């Protein structure tokens, strides 16, 4: 109970720090980022290069020290495609850091935004979130709430109760953590193909921590609480509707073939749901053998993100910004949203429309696109939409396509559009009520 309570205090309880609302993990991250502000881009560029070089070395020579270690093998023995993406991310980082090469790669609105604004934030937030996440996941808190919420998840979302664990992990830590949990649960036989696809695309909610980052970047710190409540309401509506329509409704309700069905959430007749949930939580906590084991798991979380995911953010985020800033592609794709935004009476609809579609590349990009818009109402809508769309290729999309969950790039794009069209009217209505 003590580690679970500590984790809840660090991730769930909002506090004020330097005039802004944040959480305990956010205070650590902000302090760390302030101390090492000038060094973080250099440090992460070195991480990117090491990630690419070790992956190439492993692919060619298959060294025993990597291949025989399941964790290192998963981190560095990756496909050629992902190696190429890591190399591109490393090249972009080196070019931007040294201001080498064409401006469309290294400028402040492309590579500079990613390396100097996005990467340091992700590095520090995920450092402390990753290290402290085991306090939430490994001591039974998720198992307890999973048992209690089974009667809510089944009728409302057609999902097992433990899927609430994924949502809680996302809210407390990150959507990435939620997807990783979903993938592992699917591969261990606790979710069907349909359930895994639904959970990963509808419950990988942006964390409170990342939401604070978005709100801060778009300069709406004072509106954080109503904005996050808007995101929660819109997200719940989308999570009820999306699983009931294609492509998610057409996914098979069969388990991962190599393991089969391994789940049973039946509560014994002689026990209350609360008592049974508590017993399952104690069983989970009993699996923790030492402080060293928990610490090691925390560092594994951090290295997974630093070496595996942030290099992809550098590559795909820069590419997406190049496309957004130097080509008309996102403007063309966003044209259908202009009349919709005008109908919803959103100011500067033409400027806001690209932010409705660019989030498919990376969740942070709508905030980048919308940060220059004068209307606070419009910035509010853009920030809320970036957090409710959920599907973005730089992290969530990559994880899902790399996983064994049967979901394609086209599926992800269709779900992204569905979530956008479902949540936009809700977000716009809430914005108008707040800014009346």
Secondary structure as a PSIPRED ss2 file (coil, helix, strand):
# PSIPRED VFORMAT (PSIPRED V4.0)

   1 X C   1.000  0.000  0.000
   2 X H   0.000  1.000  0.000
   3 X H   0.000  1.000  0.000
   4 X H   0.000  1.000  0.000
   5 X H   0.000  1.000  0.000
   6 X H   0.000  1.000  0.000
   7 X H   0.000  1.000  0.000
   8 X H   0.000  1.000  0.000
   9 X H   0.000  1.000  0.000
  10 X H   0.000  1.000  0.000
  11 X H   0.000  1.000  0.000
  12 X C   1.000  0.000  0.000
  13 X C   1.000  0.000  0.000
  14 X C   1.000  0.000  0.000
  15 X E   0.000  0.000  1.000
  16 X E   0.000  0.000  1.000
  17 X E   0.000  0.000  1.000
  18 X C   1.000  0.000  0.000
  19 X C   1.000  0.000  0.000
  20 X E   0.000  0.000  1.000
  21 X E   0.000  0.000  1.000
  22 X E   0.000  0.000  1.000
  23 X C   1.000  0.000  0.000
  24 X H   0.000  1.000  0.000
  25 X H   0.000  1.000  0.000
  26 X H   0.000  1.000  0.000
  27 X H   0.000  1.000  0.000
  28 X H   0.000  1.000  0.000
  29 X H   0.000  1.000  0.000
  30 X H   0.000  1.000  0.000
  31 X H   0.000  1.000  0.000
  32 X H   0.000  1.000  0.000
  33 X H   0.000  1.000  0.000
  34 X H   0.000  1.000  0.000
  35 X H   0.000  1.000  0.000
  36 X C   1.000  0.000  0.000
  37 X H   0.000  1.000  0.000
  38 X H   0.000  1.000  0.000
  39 X H   0.000  1.000  0.000
  40 X H   0.000  1.000  0.000
  41 X H   0.000  1.000  0.000
  42 X H   0.000  1.000  0.000
  43 X H   0.000  1.000  0.000
  44 X H   0.000  1.000  0.000
  45 X H   0.000  1.000  0.000
  46 X H   0.000  1.000  0.000
  47 X H   0.000  1.000  0.000
  48 X H   0.000  1.000  0.000
  49 X H   0.000  1.000  0.000
  50 X H   0.000  1.000  0.000
  51 X H   0.000  1.000  0.000
  52 X H   0.000  1.000  0.000
  53 X H   0.000  1.000  0.000
  54 X H   0.000  1.000  0.000
  55 X H   0.000  1.000  0.000
  56 X H   0.000  1.000  0.000
  57 X H   0.000  1.000  0.000
  58 X H   0.000  1.000  0.000
  59 X H   0.000  1.000  0.000
  60 X H   0.000  1.000  0.000
  61 X H   0.000  1.000  0.000
  62 X C   1.000  0.000  0.000
  63 X C   1.000  0.000  0.000
  64 X H   0.000  1.000  0.000
  65 X H   0.000  1.000  0.000
  66 X H   0.000  1.000  0.000
  67 X H   0.000  1.000  0.000
  68 X C   1.000  0.000  0.000
  69 X C   1.000  0.000  0.000
  70 X H   0.000  1.000  0.000
  71 X H   0.000  1.000  0.000
  72 X H   0.000  1.000  0.000
  73 X H   0.000  1.000  0.000
  74 X H   0.000  1.000  0.000
  75 X H   0.000  1.000  0.000
  76 X H   0.000  1.000  0.000
  77 X C   1.000  0.000  0.000
  78 X C   1.000  0.000  0.000
  79 X C   1.000  0.000  0.000
  80 X H   0.000  1.000  0.000
  81 X H   0.000  1.000  0.000
  82 X H   0.000  1.000  0.000
  83 X H   0.000  1.000  0.000
  84 X H   0.000  1.000  0.000
  85 X H   0.000  1.000  0.000
  86 X H   0.000  1.000  0.000
  87 X H   0.000  1.000  0.000
  88 X H   0.000  1.000  0.000
  89 X H   0.000  1.000  0.000
  90 X H   0.000  1.000  0.000
  91 X H   0.000  1.000  0.000
  92 X H   0.000  1.000  0.000
  93 X H   0.000  1.000  0.000
  94 X H   0.000  1.000  0.000
  95 X H   0.000  1.000  0.000
  96 X H   0.000  1.000  0.000
  97 X H   0.000  1.000  0.000
  98 X H   0.000  1.000  0.000
  99 X C   1.000  0.000  0.000
 100 X C   1.000  0.000  0.000
 101 X C   1.000  0.000  0.000
 102 X C   1.000  0.000  0.000
 103 X H   0.000  1.000  0.000
 104 X H   0.000  1.000  0.000
 105 X H   0.000  1.000  0.000
 106 X H   0.000  1.000  0.000
 107 X C   1.000  0.000  0.000
 108 X C   1.000  0.000  0.000
 109 X C   1.000  0.000  0.000
 110 X C   1.000  0.000  0.000
 111 X H   0.000  1.000  0.000
 112 X H   0.000  1.000  0.000
 113 X H   0.000  1.000  0.000
 114 X H   0.000  1.000  0.000
 115 X H   0.000  1.000  0.000
 116 X H   0.000  1.000  0.000
 117 X H   0.000  1.000  0.000
 118 X H   0.000  1.000  0.000
 119 X H   0.000  1.000  0.000
 120 X H   0.000  1.000  0.000
 121 X H   0.000  1.000  0.000
 122 X H   0.000  1.000  0.000
 123 X H   0.000  1.000  0.000
 124 X H   0.000  1.000  0.000
 125 X H   0.000  1.000  0.000
 126 X H   0.000  1.000  0.000
 127 X H   0.000  1.000  0.000
 128 X H   0.000  1.000  0.000
 129 X H   0.000  1.000  0.000
 130 X H   0.000  1.000  0.000
 131 X H   0.000  1.000  0.000
 132 X H   0.000  1.000  0.000
 133 X C   1.000  0.000  0.000
 134 X H   0.000  1.000  0.000
 135 X H   0.000  1.000  0.000
 136 X H   0.000  1.000  0.000
 137 X H   0.000  1.000  0.000
 138 X C   1.000  0.000  0.000
 139 X C   1.000  0.000  0.000
 140 X C   1.000  0.000  0.000
 141 X H   0.000  1.000  0.000
 142 X H   0.000  1.000  0.000
 143 X H   0.000  1.000  0.000
 144 X H   0.000  1.000  0.000
 145 X H   0.000  1.000  0.000
 146 X H   0.000  1.000  0.000
 147 X H   0.000  1.000  0.000
 148 X H   0.000  1.000  0.000
 149 X C   1.000  0.000  0.000
 150 X H   0.000  1.000  0.000
 151 X H   0.000  1.000  0.000
 152 X H   0.000  1.000  0.000
 153 X H   0.000  1.000  0.000
 154 X H   0.000  1.000  0.000
 155 X H   0.000  1.000  0.000
 156 X H   0.000  1.000  0.000
 157 X H   0.000  1.000  0.000
 158 X C   1.000  0.000  0.000
 159 X C   1.000  0.000  0.000
 160 X C   1.000  0.000  0.000
 161 X C   1.000  0.000  0.000
 162 X C   1.000  0.000  0.000
 163 X H   0.000  1.000  0.000
 164 X H   0.000  1.000  0.000
 165 X H   0.000  1.000  0.000
 166 X H   0.000  1.000  0.000
 167 X H   0.000  1.000  0.000
 168 X H   0.000  1.000  0.000
 169 X H   0.000  1.000  0.000
 170 X H   0.000  1.000  0.000
 171 X H   0.000  1.000  0.000
 172 X H   0.000  1.000  0.000
 173 X C   1.000  0.000  0.000
 174 X C   1.000  0.000  0.000
 175 X H   0.000  1.000  0.000
 176 X H   0.000  1.000  0.000
 177 X H   0.000  1.000  0.000
 178 X H   0.000  1.000  0.000
 179 X H   0.000  1.000  0.000
 180 X H   0.000  1.000  0.000
 181 X H   0.000  1.000  0.000
 182 X H   0.000  1.000  0.000
 183 X H   0.000  1.000  0.000
 184 X H   0.000  1.000  0.000
 185 X H   0.000  1.000  0.000
 186 X H   0.000  1.000  0.000
 187 X H   0.000  1.000  0.000
 188 X C   1.000  0.000  0.000
 189 X C   1.000  0.000  0.000
 190 X C   1.000  0.000  0.000
 191 X C   1.000  0.000  0.000
 192 X E   0.000  0.000  1.000
 193 X H   0.000  1.000  0.000
 194 X H   0.000  1.000  0.000
 195 X H   0.000  1.000  0.000
 196 X H   0.000  1.000  0.000
 197 X H   0.000  1.000  0.000
 198 X H   0.000  1.000  0.000
 199 X H   0.000  1.000  0.000
 200 X H   0.000  1.000  0.000
 201 X H   0.000  1.000  0.000
 202 X H   0.000  1.000  0.000
 203 X C   1.000  0.000  0.000
 204 X C   1.000  0.000  0.000
 205 X C   1.000  0.000  0.000
 206 X C   1.000  0.000  0.000
 207 X C   1.000  0.000  0.000
 208 X H   0.000  1.000  0.000
 209 X H   0.000  1.000  0.000
 210 X H   0.000  1.000  0.000
 211 X H   0.000  1.000  0.000
 212 X H   0.000  1.000  0.000
 213 X H   0.000  1.000  0.000
 214 X H   0.000  1.000  0.000
 215 X H   0.000  1.000  0.000
 216 X H   0.000  1.000  0.000
 217 X H   0.000  1.000  0.000
 218 X C   1.000  0.000  0.000
 219 X C   1.000  0.000  0.000
 220 X C   1.000  0.000  0.000
 221 X H   0.000  1.000  0.000
 222 X H   0.000  1.000  0.000
 223 X H   0.000  1.000  0.000
 224 X H   0.000  1.000  0.000
 225 X H   0.000  1.000  0.000
 226 X H   0.000  1.000  0.000
 227 X H   0.000  1.000  0.000
 228 X H   0.000  1.000  0.000
 229 X H   0.000  1.000  0.000
 230 X H   0.000  1.000  0.000
 231 X H   0.000  1.000  0.000
 232 X H   0.000  1.000  0.000
 233 X H   0.000  1.000  0.000
 234 X H   0.000  1.000  0.000
 235 X H   0.000  1.000  0.000
 236 X H   0.000  1.000  0.000
 237 X H   0.000  1.000  0.000
 238 X H   0.000  1.000  0.000
 239 X H   0.000  1.000  0.000
 240 X H   0.000  1.000  0.000
 241 X H   0.000  1.000  0.000
 242 X H   0.000  1.000  0.000
 243 X H   0.000  1.000  0.000
 244 X H   0.000  1.000  0.000
 245 X C   1.000  0.000  0.000
 246 X C   1.000  0.000  0.000
 247 X C   1.000  0.000  0.000
 248 X H   0.000  1.000  0.000
 249 X H   0.000  1.000  0.000
 250 X H   0.000  1.000  0.000
 251 X C   1.000  0.000  0.000
 252 X C   1.000  0.000  0.000
 253 X C   1.000  0.000  0.000
 254 X C   1.000  0.000  0.000
 255 X E   0.000  0.000  1.000
 256 X C   1.000  0.000  0.000
 257 X C   1.000  0.000  0.000
 258 X C   1.000  0.000  0.000
 259 X C   1.000  0.000  0.000
 260 X C   1.000  0.000  0.000
 261 X C   1.000  0.000  0.000
 262 X C   1.000  0.000  0.000
 263 X C   1.000  0.000  0.000
 264 X C   1.000  0.000  0.000
 265 X C   1.000  0.000  0.000
 266 X C   1.000  0.000  0.000
 267 X C   1.000  0.000  0.000
 268 X C   1.000  0.000  0.000
 269 X C   1.000  0.000  0.000
 270 X C   1.000  0.000  0.000
 271 X C   1.000  0.000  0.000
 272 X C   1.000  0.000  0.000
 273 X H   0.000  1.000  0.000
 274 X H   0.000  1.000  0.000
 275 X H   0.000  1.000  0.000
 276 X H   0.000  1.000  0.000
 277 X H   0.000  1.000  0.000
 278 X H   0.000  1.000  0.000
 279 X H   0.000  1.000  0.000
 280 X H   0.000  1.000  0.000
 281 X H   0.000  1.000  0.000
 282 X H   0.000  1.000  0.000
 283 X H   0.000  1.000  0.000
 284 X H   0.000  1.000  0.000
 285 X H   0.000  1.000  0.000
 286 X H   0.000  1.000  0.000
 287 X C   1.000  0.000  0.000
 288 X C   1.000  0.000  0.000
 289 X C   1.000  0.000  0.000
 290 X C   1.000  0.000  0.000
 291 X H   0.000  1.000  0.000
 292 X H   0.000  1.000  0.000
 293 X H   0.000  1.000  0.000
 294 X H   0.000  1.000  0.000
 295 X H   0.000  1.000  0.000
 296 X H   0.000  1.000  0.000
 297 X H   0.000  1.000  0.000
 298 X H   0.000  1.000  0.000
 299 X H   0.000  1.000  0.000
 300 X H   0.000  1.000  0.000
 301 X H   0.000  1.000  0.000
 302 X H   0.000  1.000  0.000
 303 X H   0.000  1.000  0.000
 304 X H   0.000  1.000  0.000
 305 X H   0.000  1.000  0.000
 306 X H   0.000  1.000  0.000
 307 X H   0.000  1.000  0.000
 308 X H   0.000  1.000  0.000
 309 X H   0.000  1.000  0.000
 310 X H   0.000  1.000  0.000
 311 X H   0.000  1.000  0.000
 312 X H   0.000  1.000  0.000
 313 X H   0.000  1.000  0.000
 314 X H   0.000  1.000  0.000
 315 X H   0.000  1.000  0.000
 316 X H   0.000  1.000  0.000
 317 X H   0.000  1.000  0.000
 318 X H   0.000  1.000  0.000
 319 X H   0.000  1.000  0.000
 320 X H   0.000  1.000  0.000
 321 X H   0.000  1.000  0.000
 322 X H   0.000  1.000  0.000
 323 X H   0.000  1.000  0.000
 324 X H   0.000  1.000  0.000
 325 X H   0.000  1.000  0.000
 326 X H   0.000  1.000  0.000
 327 X C   1.000  0.000  0.000
 328 X C   1.000  0.000  0.000
 329 X H   0.000  1.000  0.000
 330 X H   0.000  1.000  0.000
 331 X H   0.000  1.000  0.000
 332 X H   0.000  1.000  0.000
 333 X H   0.000  1.000  0.000
 334 X H   0.000  1.000  0.000
 335 X H   0.000  1.000  0.000
 336 X H   0.000  1.000  0.000
 337 X H   0.000  1.000  0.000
 338 X H   0.000  1.000  0.000
 339 X H   0.000  1.000  0.000
 340 X H   0.000  1.000  0.000
 341 X H   0.000  1.000  0.000
 342 X H   0.000  1.000  0.000
 343 X H   0.000  1.000  0.000
 344 X C   1.000  0.000  0.000
 345 X C   1.000  0.000  0.000
 346 X C   1.000  0.000  0.000
 347 X C   1.000  0.000  0.000
 348 X C   1.000  0.000  0.000
 349 X H   0.000  1.000  0.000
 350 X H   0.000  1.000  0.000
 351 X H   0.000  1.000  0.000
 352 X H   0.000  1.000  0.000
 353 X H   0.000  1.000  0.000
 354 X H   0.000  1.000  0.000
 355 X H   0.000  1.000  0.000
 356 X H   0.000  1.000  0.000
 357 X H   0.000  1.000  0.000
 358 X H   0.000  1.000  0.000
 359 X C   1.000  0.000  0.000
 360 X C   1.000  0.000  0.000
 361 X C   1.000  0.000  0.000
 362 X C   1.000  0.000  0.000
 363 X C   1.000  0.000  0.000
 364 X C   1.000  0.000  0.000
 365 X H   0.000  1.000  0.000
 366 X H   0.000  1.000  0.000
 367 X H   0.000  1.000  0.000
 368 X H   0.000  1.000  0.000
 369 X H   0.000  1.000  0.000
 370 X H   0.000  1.000  0.000
 371 X C   1.000  0.000  0.000
 372 X C   1.000  0.000  0.000
 373 X C   1.000  0.000  0.000
 374 X C   1.000  0.000  0.000
 375 X C   1.000  0.000  0.000
 376 X H   0.000  1.000  0.000
 377 X H   0.000  1.000  0.000
 378 X H   0.000  1.000  0.000
 379 X H   0.000  1.000  0.000
 380 X H   0.000  1.000  0.000
 381 X H   0.000  1.000  0.000
 382 X H   0.000  1.000  0.000
 383 X H   0.000  1.000  0.000
 384 X H   0.000  1.000  0.000
 385 X H   0.000  1.000  0.000
 386 X H   0.000  1.000  0.000
 387 X H   0.000  1.000  0.000
 388 X H   0.000  1.000  0.000
 389 X C   1.000  0.000  0.000
 390 X C   1.000  0.000  0.000
 391 X C   1.000  0.000  0.000
 392 X C   1.000  0.000  0.000
 393 X H   0.000  1.000  0.000
 394 X H   0.000  1.000  0.000
 395 X H   0.000  1.000  0.000
 396 X H   0.000  1.000  0.000
 397 X H   0.000  1.000  0.000
 398 X H   0.000  1.000  0.000
 399 X H   0.000  1.000  0.000
 400 X H   0.000  1.000  0.000
 401 X H   0.000  1.000  0.000
 402 X H   0.000  1.000  0.000
 403 X C   1.000  0.000  0.000
 404 X C   1.000  0.000  0.000
 405 X C   1.000  0.000  0.000
 406 X C   1.000  0.000  0.000
 407 X C   1.000  0.000  0.000
 408 X C   1.000  0.000  0.000
 409 X H   0.000  1.000  0.000
 410 X H   0.000  1.000  0.000
 411 X H   0.000  1.000  0.000
 412 X H   0.000  1.000  0.000
 413 X H   0.000  1.000  0.000
 414 X H   0.000  1.000  0.000
 415 X H   0.000  1.000  0.000
 416 X H   0.000  1.000  0.000
 417 X H   0.000  1.000  0.000
 418 X H   0.000  1.000  0.000
 419 X H   0.000  1.000  0.000
 420 X H   0.000  1.000  0.000
 421 X H   0.000  1.000  0.000
 422 X H   0.000  1.000  0.000
 423 X H   0.000  1.000  0.000
 424 X H   0.000  1.000  0.000
 425 X H   0.000  1.000  0.000
 426 X H   0.000  1.000  0.000
 427 X H   0.000  1.000  0.000
 428 X H   0.000  1.000  0.000
 429 X H   0.000  1.000  0.000
 430 X H   0.000  1.000  0.000
 431 X H   0.000  1.000  0.000
 432 X H   0.000  1.000  0.000
 433 X H   0.000  1.000  0.000
 434 X H   0.000  1.000  0.000
 435 X C   1.000  0.000  0.000
 436 X C   1.000  0.000  0.000
